[in-house]
C-alpha cells in the first residue's frame, strides 16, 4: 500500500485572498472592540449617574430634615414667647 505524501486537492490561498481574509479579521476585531468599549462606557455612565443621583437625593433629604427641624424649633420658640408674653398657662 502506497503512503499519501501530498494533499494536492487543497489549494493554497492567493496573496489577494490572504490579504482580504486578514482585513476581514481586522474589521471583525475592530467592531468587537468598539462594541465592548461602548458597553463599558454605558456601564460606567450608568454607575456614575446612579452615584450622582444617590448623592443628590441624600443631600436633599438631609437639607429637608434640617429645615424641618429648624422650623419646628422656631415654631416652639415663637409659641413659648407668645405664651410668656400673654401670661397664659397651657
Jmol script that loads the backbone (N, CA, C; Angstrom):
load data "model"
ATOM      1  N   UNK A   1       0.838  -1.166   0.000  1.00  0.00           N
ATOM      2  CA  UNK A   1       0.000   0.000   0.000  1.00  0.00           C
ATOM      3  C   UNK A   1       0.894   1.244   0.000  1.00  0.00           C
ATOM      4  N   UNK A   2       0.566   2.172  -0.843  1.00  0.00           N
ATOM      5  CA  UNK A   2       1.373   3.378  -1.000  1.00  0.00           C
ATOM      6  C   UNK A   2       0.915   4.446  -0.007  1.00  0.00           C
ATOM      7  N   UNK A   3       1.848   5.171   0.585  1.00  0.00           N
ATOM      8  CA  UNK A   3       1.523   6.226   1.549  1.00  0.00           C
ATOM      9  C   UNK A   3       1.233   7.528   0.806  1.00  0.00           C
ATOM     10  N   UNK A   4       0.309   8.295   1.297  1.00  0.00           N
ATOM     11  CA  UNK A   4      -0.017   9.585   0.695  1.00  0.00           C
ATOM     12  C   UNK A   4       0.956  10.610   1.250  1.00  0.00           C
ATOM     13  N   UNK A   5       1.699  11.232   0.345  1.00  0.00           N
ATOM     14  CA  UNK A   5       2.703  12.181   0.773  1.00  0.00           C
ATOM     15  C   UNK A   5       2.243  13.625   0.625  1.00  0.00           C
ATOM     16  N   UNK A   6       1.287  13.894  -0.278  1.00  0.00           N
ATOM     17  CA  UNK A   6       0.826  15.255  -0.514  1.00  0.00           C
ATOM     18  C   UNK A   6      -0.690  15.281  -0.620  1.00  0.00           C
ATOM     19  N   UNK A   7      -1.223  16.406  -0.177  1.00  0.00           N
ATOM     20  CA  UNK A   7      -2.641  16.644  -0.363  1.00  0.00           C
ATOM     21  C   UNK A   7      -2.779  17.692  -1.453  1.00  0.00           C
ATOM     22  N   UNK A   8      -2.733  17.294  -2.658  1.00  0.00           N
ATOM     23  CA  UNK A   8      -2.769  18.234  -3.774  1.00  0.00           C
ATOM     24  C   UNK A   8      -4.154  18.784  -4.052  1.00  0.00           C
ATOM     25  N   UNK A   9      -5.182  18.227  -3.465  1.00  0.00           N
ATOM     26  CA  UNK A   9      -6.530  18.704  -3.761  1.00  0.00           C
ATOM     27  C   UNK A   9      -6.903  19.924  -2.917  1.00  0.00           C
ATOM     28  N   UNK A  10      -6.089  20.296  -1.940  1.00  0.00           N
ATOM     29  CA  UNK A  10      -6.323  21.501  -1.151  1.00  0.00           C
ATOM     30  C   UNK A  10      -5.410  22.595  -1.698  1.00  0.00           C
ATOM     31  N   UNK A  11      -6.028  23.666  -2.214  1.00  0.00           N
ATOM     32  CA  UNK A  11      -5.200  24.712  -2.799  1.00  0.00           C
ATOM     33  C   UNK A  11      -4.858  25.761  -1.740  1.00  0.00           C
ATOM     34  N   UNK A  12      -3.733  26.362  -1.893  1.00  0.00           N
ATOM     35  CA  UNK A  12      -3.307  27.448  -1.011  1.00  0.00           C
ATOM     36  C   UNK A  12      -3.987  28.734  -1.439  1.00  0.00           C
ATOM     37  N   UNK A  13      -4.350  29.600  -0.479  1.00  0.00           N
ATOM     38  CA  UNK A  13      -4.963  30.866  -0.870  1.00  0.00           C
ATOM     39  C   UNK A  13      -3.942  31.777  -1.539  1.00  0.00           C
ATOM     40  N   UNK A  14      -4.446  32.595  -2.451  1.00  0.00           N
ATOM     41  CA  UNK A  14      -3.573  33.550  -3.122  1.00  0.00           C
ATOM     42  C   UNK A  14      -3.229  34.683  -2.164  1.00  0.00           C
ATOM     43  N   UNK A  15      -2.294  35.523  -2.552  1.00  0.00           N
ATOM     44  CA  UNK A  15      -1.918  36.665  -1.712  1.00  0.00           C
ATOM     45  C   UNK A  15      -3.120  37.597  -1.524  1.00  0.00           C
ATOM     46  N   UNK A  16      -3.891  37.797  -2.579  1.00  0.00           N
ATOM     47  CA  UNK A  16      -5.089  38.657  -2.501  1.00  0.00           C
ATOM     48  C   UNK A  16      -6.092  38.083  -1.508  1.00  0.00           C
ATOM     49  N   UNK A  17      -6.335  36.794  -1.573  1.00  0.00           N
ATOM     50  CA  UNK A  17      -7.284  36.148  -0.661  1.00  0.00           C
ATOM     51  C   UNK A  17      -6.773  36.213   0.782  1.00  0.00           C
ATOM     52  N   UNK A  18      -5.480  36.032   0.952  1.00  0.00           N
ATOM     53  CA  UNK A  18      -4.903  36.135   2.298  1.00  0.00           C
ATOM     54  C   UNK A  18      -5.071  37.550   2.852  1.00  0.00           C
ATOM     55  N   UNK A  19      -4.830  38.548   2.006  1.00  0.00           N
ATOM     56  CA  UNK A  19      -4.972  39.948   2.428  1.00  0.00           C
ATOM     57  C   UNK A  19      -6.425  40.255   2.757  1.00  0.00           C
ATOM     58  N   UNK A  20      -7.344  39.777   1.940  1.00  0.00           N
ATOM     59  CA  UNK A  20      -8.768  40.014   2.187  1.00  0.00           C
ATOM     60  C   UNK A  20      -9.194  39.338   3.499  1.00  0.00           C
ATOM     61  N   UNK A  21      -8.713  38.135   3.726  1.00  0.00           N
ATOM     62  CA  UNK A  21      -9.033  37.435   4.972  1.00  0.00           C
ATOM     63  C   UNK A  21      -8.497  38.173   6.184  1.00  0.00           C
ATOM     64  N   UNK A  22      -7.282  38.681   6.068  1.00  0.00           N
ATOM     65  CA  UNK A  22      -6.680  39.445   7.165  1.00  0.00           C
ATOM     66  C   UNK A  22      -7.485  40.708   7.438  1.00  0.00           C
ATOM     67  N   UNK A  23      -7.897  41.412   6.354  1.00  0.00           N
ATOM     68  CA  UNK A  23      -8.702  42.629   6.525  1.00  0.00           C
ATOM     69  C   UNK A  23     -10.035  42.327   7.182  1.00  0.00           C
ATOM     70  N   UNK A  24     -10.662  41.228   6.823  1.00  0.00           N
ATOM     71  CA  UNK A  24     -11.932  40.840   7.444  1.00  0.00           C
ATOM     72  C   UNK A  24     -11.743  40.545   8.933  1.00  0.00           C
ATOM     73  N   UNK A  25     -10.659  39.858   9.264  1.00  0.00           N
ATOM     74  CA  UNK A  25     -10.375  39.578  10.678  1.00  0.00           C
ATOM     75  C   UNK A  25     -10.135  40.873  11.445  1.00  0.00           C
ATOM     76  N   UNK A  26      -9.403  41.803  10.848  1.00  0.00           N
ATOM     77  CA  UNK A  26      -9.145  43.099  11.486  1.00  0.00           C
ATOM     78  C   UNK A  26     -10.446  43.875  11.675  1.00  0.00           C
ATOM     79  N   UNK A  27     -11.300  43.887  10.660  1.00  0.00           N
ATOM     80  CA  UNK A  27     -12.582  44.581  10.742  1.00  0.00           C
ATOM     81  C   UNK A  27     -13.447  43.978  11.855  1.00  0.00           C
ATOM     82  N   UNK A  28     -13.492  42.648  11.931  1.00  0.00           N
ATOM     83  CA  UNK A  28     -14.269  41.985  12.977  1.00  0.00           C
ATOM     84  C   UNK A  28     -13.713  42.304  14.358  1.00  0.00           C
ATOM     85  N   UNK A  29     -12.394  42.314  14.482  1.00  0.00           N
ATOM     86  CA  UNK A  29     -11.775  42.637  15.774  1.00  0.00           C
ATOM     87  C   UNK A  29     -12.069  44.086  16.159  1.00  0.00           C
ATOM     88  N   UNK A  30     -12.015  44.978  15.179  1.00  0.00           N
ATOM     89  CA  UNK A  30     -12.301  46.388  15.451  1.00  0.00           C
ATOM     90  C   UNK A  30     -13.751  46.578  15.886  1.00  0.00           C
ATOM     91  N   UNK A  31     -14.681  45.918  15.208  1.00  0.00           N
ATOM     92  CA  UNK A  31     -16.089  46.017  15.580  1.00  0.00           C
ATOM     93  C   UNK A  31     -16.336  45.426  16.958  1.00  0.00           C
ATOM     94  N   UNK A  32     -15.664  44.331  17.263  1.00  0.00           N
ATOM     95  CA  UNK A  32     -15.806  43.706  18.578  1.00  0.00           C
ATOM     96  C   UNK A  32     -15.287  44.637  19.668  1.00  0.00           C
ATOM     97  N   UNK A  33     -14.133  45.255  19.421  1.00  0.00           N
ATOM     98  CA  UNK A  33     -13.576  46.183  20.400  1.00  0.00           C
ATOM     99  C   UNK A  33     -14.481  47.391  20.585  1.00  0.00           C
ATOM    100  N   UNK A  34     -14.997  47.930  19.480  1.00  0.00           N
ATOM    101  CA  UNK A  34     -15.886  49.094  19.554  1.00  0.00           C
ATOM    102  C   UNK A  34     -17.144  48.755  20.345  1.00  0.00           C
ATOM    103  N   UNK A  35     -17.687  47.587  20.107  1.00  0.00           N
ATOM    104  CA  UNK A  35     -18.882  47.156  20.830  1.00  0.00           C
ATOM    105  C   UNK A  35     -18.596  46.995  22.327  1.00  0.00           C
ATOM    106  N   UNK A  36     -17.469  46.380  22.642  1.00  0.00           N
ATOM    107  CA  UNK A  36     -17.107  46.191  24.053  1.00  0.00           C
ATOM    108  C   UNK A  36     -16.835  47.534  24.734  1.00  0.00           C
ATOM    109  N   UNK A  37     -16.189  48.448  24.026  1.00  0.00           N
ATOM    110  CA  UNK A  37     -15.906  49.769  24.599  1.00  0.00           C
ATOM    111  C   UNK A  37     -17.198  50.547  24.830  1.00  0.00           C
ATOM    112  N   UNK A  38     -18.125  50.462  23.898  1.00  0.00           N
ATOM    113  CA  UNK A  38     -19.409  51.147  24.061  1.00  0.00           C
ATOM    114  C   UNK A  38     -20.185  50.565  25.239  1.00  0.00           C
ATOM    115  N   UNK A  39     -20.129  49.264  25.391  1.00  0.00           N
ATOM    116  CA  UNK A  39     -20.806  48.611  26.509  1.00  0.00           C
ATOM    117  C   UNK A  39     -20.191  49.035  27.843  1.00  0.00           C
ATOM    118  N   UNK A  40     -18.872  49.073  27.890  1.00  0.00           N
ATOM    119  CA  UNK A  40     -18.191  49.506  29.121  1.00  0.00           C
ATOM    120  C   UNK A  40     -18.510  50.963  29.427  1.00  0.00           C
ATOM    121  N   UNK A  41     -18.526  51.808  28.400  1.00  0.00           N
ATOM    122  CA  UNK A  41     -18.855  53.219  28.588  1.00  0.00           C
ATOM    123  C   UNK A  41     -20.270  53.374  29.143  1.00  0.00           C
ATOM    124  N   UNK A  42     -21.214  52.620  28.583  1.00  0.00           N
ATOM    125  CA  UNK A  42     -22.593  52.683  29.066  1.00  0.00           C
ATOM    126  C   UNK A  42     -22.691  52.236  30.526  1.00  0.00           C
ATOM    127  N   UNK A  43     -21.932  51.207  30.881  1.00  0.00           N
ATOM    128  CA  UNK A  43     -21.949  50.720  32.263  1.00  0.00           C
ATOM    129  C   UNK A  43     -21.374  51.759  33.224  1.00  0.00           C
ATOM    130  N   UNK A  44     -20.230  52.358  32.842  1.00  0.00           N
ATOM    131  CA  UNK A  44     -19.634  53.388  33.686  1.00  0.00           C
ATOM    132  C   UNK A  44     -20.537  54.606  33.800  1.00  0.00           C
ATOM    133  N   UNK A  45     -21.180  54.967  32.699  1.00  0.00           N
ATOM    134  CA  UNK A  45     -22.068  56.123  32.715  1.00  0.00           C
ATOM    135  C   UNK A  45     -23.272  55.856  33.618  1.00  0.00           C
ATOM    136  N   UNK A  46     -23.837  54.661  33.549  1.00  0.00           N
ATOM    137  CA  UNK A  46     -24.968  54.314  34.401  1.00  0.00           C
ATOM    138  C   UNK A  46     -24.556  54.312  35.873  1.00  0.00           C
ATOM    139  N   UNK A  47     -23.371  53.791  36.163  1.00  0.00           N
ATOM    140  CA  UNK A  47     -22.893  53.767  37.549  1.00  0.00           C
ATOM    141  C   UNK A  47     -22.680  55.188  38.060  1.00  0.00           C
ATOM    142  N   UNK A  48     -22.078  56.031  37.237  1.00  0.00           N
ATOM    143  CA  UNK A  48     -21.828  57.420  37.638  1.00  0.00           C
ATOM    144  C   UNK A  48     -23.139  58.168  37.847  1.00  0.00           C
ATOM    145  N   UNK A  49     -24.085  57.975  36.936  1.00  0.00           N
ATOM    146  CA  UNK A  49     -25.381  58.629  37.060  1.00  0.00           C
ATOM    147  C   UNK A  49     -26.081  58.179  38.333  1.00  0.00           C
ATOM    148  N   UNK A  50     -26.014  56.896  38.621  1.00  0.00           N
ATOM    149  CA  UNK A  50     -26.620  56.377  39.843  1.00  0.00           C
ATOM    150  C   UNK A  50     -25.970  56.941  41.092  1.00  0.00           C
ATOM    151  N   UNK A  51     -24.656  57.055  41.063  1.00  0.00           N
ATOM    152  CA  UNK A  51     -23.939  57.594  42.219  1.00  0.00           C
ATOM    153  C   UNK A  51     -24.285  59.059  42.441  1.00  0.00           C
ATOM    154  N   UNK A  52     -24.328  59.833  41.364  1.00  0.00           N
ATOM    155  CA  UNK A  52     -24.655  61.255  41.486  1.00  0.00           C
ATOM    156  C   UNK A  52     -26.100  61.417  41.939  1.00  0.00           C
ATOM    157  N   UNK A  53     -26.991  60.625  41.365  1.00  0.00           N
ATOM    158  CA  UNK A  53     -28.399  60.696  41.742  1.00  0.00           C
ATOM    159  C   UNK A  53     -28.576  60.360  43.221  1.00  0.00           C
ATOM    160  N   UNK A  54     -27.889  59.332  43.683  1.00  0.00           N
ATOM    161  CA  UNK A  54     -27.973  58.953  45.094  1.00  0.00           C
ATOM    162  C   UNK A  54     -27.429  60.039  46.001  1.00  0.00           C
ATOM    163  N   UNK A  55     -26.324  60.652  45.587  1.00  0.00           N
ATOM    164  CA  UNK A  55     -25.734  61.717  46.402  1.00  0.00           C
ATOM    165  C   UNK A  55     -26.666  62.923  46.473  1.00  0.00           C
ATOM    166  N   UNK A  56     -27.278  63.270  45.354  1.00  0.00           N
ATOM    167  CA  UNK A  56     -28.215  64.400  45.336  1.00  0.00           C
ATOM    168  C   UNK A  56     -29.433  64.092  46.202  1.00  0.00           C
ATOM    169  N   UNK A  57     -29.926  62.880  46.114  1.00  0.00           N
ATOM    170  CA  UNK A  57     -31.085  62.503  46.923  1.00  0.00           C
ATOM    171  C   UNK A  57     -30.743  62.555  48.417  1.00  0.00           C
ATOM    172  N   UNK A  58     -29.587  62.042  48.802  1.00  0.00           N
ATOM    173  CA  UNK A  58     -29.178  62.079  50.211  1.00  0.00           C
ATOM    174  C   UNK A  58     -29.011  63.517  50.693  1.00  0.00           C
ATOM    175  N   UNK A  59     -28.414  64.352  49.866  1.00  0.00           N
ATOM    176  CA  UNK A  59     -28.215  65.751  50.232  1.00  0.00           C
ATOM    177  C   UNK A  59     -29.560  66.460  50.393  1.00  0.00           C
ATOM    178  N   UNK A  60     -30.473  66.187  49.481  1.00  0.00           N
ATOM    179  CA  UNK A  60     -31.796  66.798  49.547  1.00  0.00           C
ATOM    180  C   UNK A  60     -32.539  66.358  50.804  1.00  0.00           C
ATOM    181  N   UNK A  61     -32.501  65.093  51.118  1.00  0.00           N
ATOM    182  CA  UNK A  61     -33.170  64.595  52.322  1.00  0.00           C
ATOM    183  C   UNK A  61     -32.573  65.214  53.581  1.00  0.00           C
ATOM    184  N   UNK A  62     -31.260  65.353  53.620  1.00  0.00           N
ATOM    185  CA  UNK A  62     -30.601  65.967  54.767  1.00  0.00           C
ATOM    186  C   UNK A  62     -31.018  67.428  54.911  1.00  0.00           C
ATOM    187  N   UNK A  63     -31.066  68.144  53.794  1.00  0.00           N
ATOM    188  CA  UNK A  63     -31.453  69.560  53.831  1.00  0.00           C
ATOM    189  C   UNK A  63     -32.899  69.714  54.273  1.00  0.00           C
ATOM    190  N   UNK A  64     -33.787  68.868  53.777  1.00  0.00           N
ATOM    191  CA  UNK A  64     -35.200  68.944  54.169  1.00  0.00           C
ATOM    192  C   UNK A  64     -35.354  68.648  55.657  1.00  0.00           C
ATOM    193  N   UNK A  65     -34.647  67.644  56.152  1.00  0.00           N
ATOM    194  CA  UNK A  65     -34.728  67.308  57.578  1.00  0.00           C
ATOM    195  C   UNK A  65     -34.208  68.463  58.431  1.00  0.00           C
ATOM    196  N   UNK A  66     -33.120  69.099  58.003  1.00  0.00           N
ATOM    197  CA  UNK A  66     -32.567  70.230  58.745  1.00  0.00           C
ATOM    198  C   UNK A  66     -33.533  71.408  58.741  1.00  0.00           C
ATOM    199  N   UNK A  67     -34.117  71.703  57.600  1.00  0.00           N
ATOM    200  CA  UNK A  67     -35.076  72.824  57.516  1.00  0.00           C
ATOM    201  C   UNK A  67     -36.302  72.550  58.368  1.00  0.00           C
ATOM    202  N   UNK A  68     -36.802  71.319  58.363  1.00  0.00           N
ATOM    203  CA  UNK A  68     -37.952  70.972  59.194  1.00  0.00           C
ATOM    204  C   UNK A  68     -37.618  71.112  60.678  1.00  0.00           C
ATOM    205  N   UNK A  69     -36.436  70.650  61.058  1.00  0.00           N
ATOM    206  CA  UNK A  69     -36.032  70.760  62.465  1.00  0.00           C
ATOM    207  C   UNK A  69     -35.902  72.225  62.873  1.00  0.00           C
ATOM    208  N   UNK A  70     -35.332  73.057  62.012  1.00  0.00           N
ATOM    209  CA  UNK A  70     -35.191  74.482  62.325  1.00  0.00           C
ATOM    210  C   UNK A  70     -36.549  75.170  62.402  1.00  0.00           C
ATOM    211  N   UNK A  71     -37.454  74.794  61.511  1.00  0.00           N
ATOM    212  CA  UNK A  71     -38.780  75.424  61.541  1.00  0.00           C
ATOM    213  C   UNK A  71     -39.560  74.993  62.777  1.00  0.00           C
ATOM    214  N   UNK A  72     -39.425  73.742  63.191  1.00  0.00           N
ATOM    215  CA  UNK A  72     -40.099  73.289  64.417  1.00  0.00           C
ATOM    216  C   UNK A  72     -39.516  73.986  65.643  1.00  0.00           C
ATOM    217  N   UNK A  73     -38.194  74.154  65.665  1.00  0.00           N
ATOM    218  CA  UNK A  73     -37.566  74.857  66.782  1.00  0.00           C
ATOM    219  C   UNK A  73     -38.013  76.309  66.811  1.00  0.00           C
ATOM    220  N   UNK A  74     -38.082  76.920  65.636  1.00  0.00           N
ATOM    221  CA  UNK A  74     -38.533  78.306  65.553  1.00  0.00           C
ATOM    222  C   UNK A  74     -39.987  78.431  65.993  1.00  0.00           C
ATOM    223  N   UNK A  75     -40.813  77.471  65.599  1.00  0.00           N
ATOM    224  CA  UNK A  75     -42.228  77.480  65.980  1.00  0.00           C
ATOM    225  C   UNK A  75     -42.376  77.314  67.490  1.00  0.00           C
ATOM    226  N   UNK A  76     -41.598  76.430  68.076  1.00  0.00           N
ATOM    227  CA  UNK A  76     -41.652  76.252  69.533  1.00  0.00           C
ATOM    228  C   UNK A  76     -41.185  77.524  70.242  1.00  0.00           C
ATOM    229  N   UNK A  77     -40.133  78.146  69.725  1.00  0.00           N
ATOM    230  CA  UNK A  77     -39.641  79.378  70.343  1.00  0.00           C
ATOM    231  C   UNK A  77     -40.684  80.485  70.234  1.00  0.00           C
ATOM    232  N   UNK A  78     -41.309  80.601  69.107  1.00  0.00           N
ATOM    233  CA  UNK A  78     -42.343  81.625  68.924  1.00  0.00           C
ATOM    234  C   UNK A  78     -43.539  81.348  69.811  1.00  0.00           C
ATOM    235  N   UNK A  79     -43.900  80.076  69.906  1.00  0.00           N
ATOM    236  CA  UNK A  79     -45.037  79.698  70.736  1.00  0.00           C
ATOM    237  C   UNK A  79     -44.752  79.982  72.207  1.00  0.00           C
ATOM    238  N   UNK A  80     -43.554  79.650  72.657  1.00  0.00           N
ATOM    239  CA  UNK A  80     -43.219  79.902  74.058  1.00  0.00           C
ATOM    240  C   UNK A  80     -43.119  81.403  74.335  1.00  0.00           C
ATOM    241  N   UNK A  81     -42.605  82.158  73.359  1.00  0.00           N
ATOM    242  CA  UNK A  81     -42.526  83.614  73.527  1.00  0.00           C
ATOM    243  C   UNK A  81     -43.913  84.219  73.592  1.00  0.00           C
ATOM    244  N   UNK A  82     -44.811  83.739  72.763  1.00  0.00           N
ATOM    245  CA  UNK A  82     -46.190  84.243  72.756  1.00  0.00           C
ATOM    246  C   UNK A  82     -46.896  83.864  74.050  1.00  0.00           C
ATOM    247  N   UNK A  83     -46.673  82.655  74.495  1.00  0.00           N
ATOM    248  CA  UNK A  83     -47.303  82.209  75.756  1.00  0.00           C
ATOM    249  C   UNK A  83     -46.789  83.032  76.922  1.00  0.00           C
ATOM    250  N   UNK A  84     -45.473  83.280  76.956  1.00  0.00           N
ATOM    251  CA  UNK A  84     -44.936  84.064  78.068  1.00  0.00           C
ATOM    252  C   UNK A  84     -45.361  85.512  78.003  1.00  0.00           C
ATOM    253  N   UNK A  85     -45.544  86.041  76.808  1.00  0.00           N
ATOM    254  CA  UNK A  85     -45.960  87.450  76.710  1.00  0.00           C
ATOM    255  C   UNK A  85     -47.422  87.619  77.083  1.00  0.00           C
ATOM    256  N   UNK A  86     -48.238  86.595  76.884  1.00  0.00           N
ATOM    257  CA  UNK A  86     -49.655  86.672  77.233  1.00  0.00           C
ATOM    258  C   UNK A  86     -49.919  86.167  78.644  1.00  0.00           C
ATOM    259  N   UNK A  87     -48.895  85.600  79.266  1.00  0.00           N
ATOM    260  CA  UNK A  87     -49.008  85.034  80.611  1.00  0.00           C
ATOM    261  C   UNK A  87     -50.108  83.981  80.674  1.00  0.00           C
ATOM    262  N   UNK A  88     -50.151  83.143  79.646  1.00  0.00           N
ATOM    263  CA  UNK A  88     -51.140  82.064  79.607  1.00  0.00           C
ATOM    264  C   UNK A  88     -50.478  80.792  80.095  1.00  0.00           C
ATOM    265  N   UNK A  89     -51.222  79.993  80.763  1.00  0.00           N
ATOM    266  CA  UNK A  89     -50.715  78.693  81.166  1.00  0.00           C
ATOM    267  C   UNK A  89     -51.423  77.633  80.363  1.00  0.00           C
ATOM    268  N   UNK A  90     -50.662  76.776  79.844  1.00  0.00           N
ATOM    269  CA  UNK A  90     -51.243  75.750  78.990  1.00  0.00           C
ATOM    270  C   UNK A  90     -51.195  74.425  79.687  1.00  0.00           C
TER     271      UNK A  90
END
end "model"
wireframe off; spacefill off
backbone 0.3
color backbone group
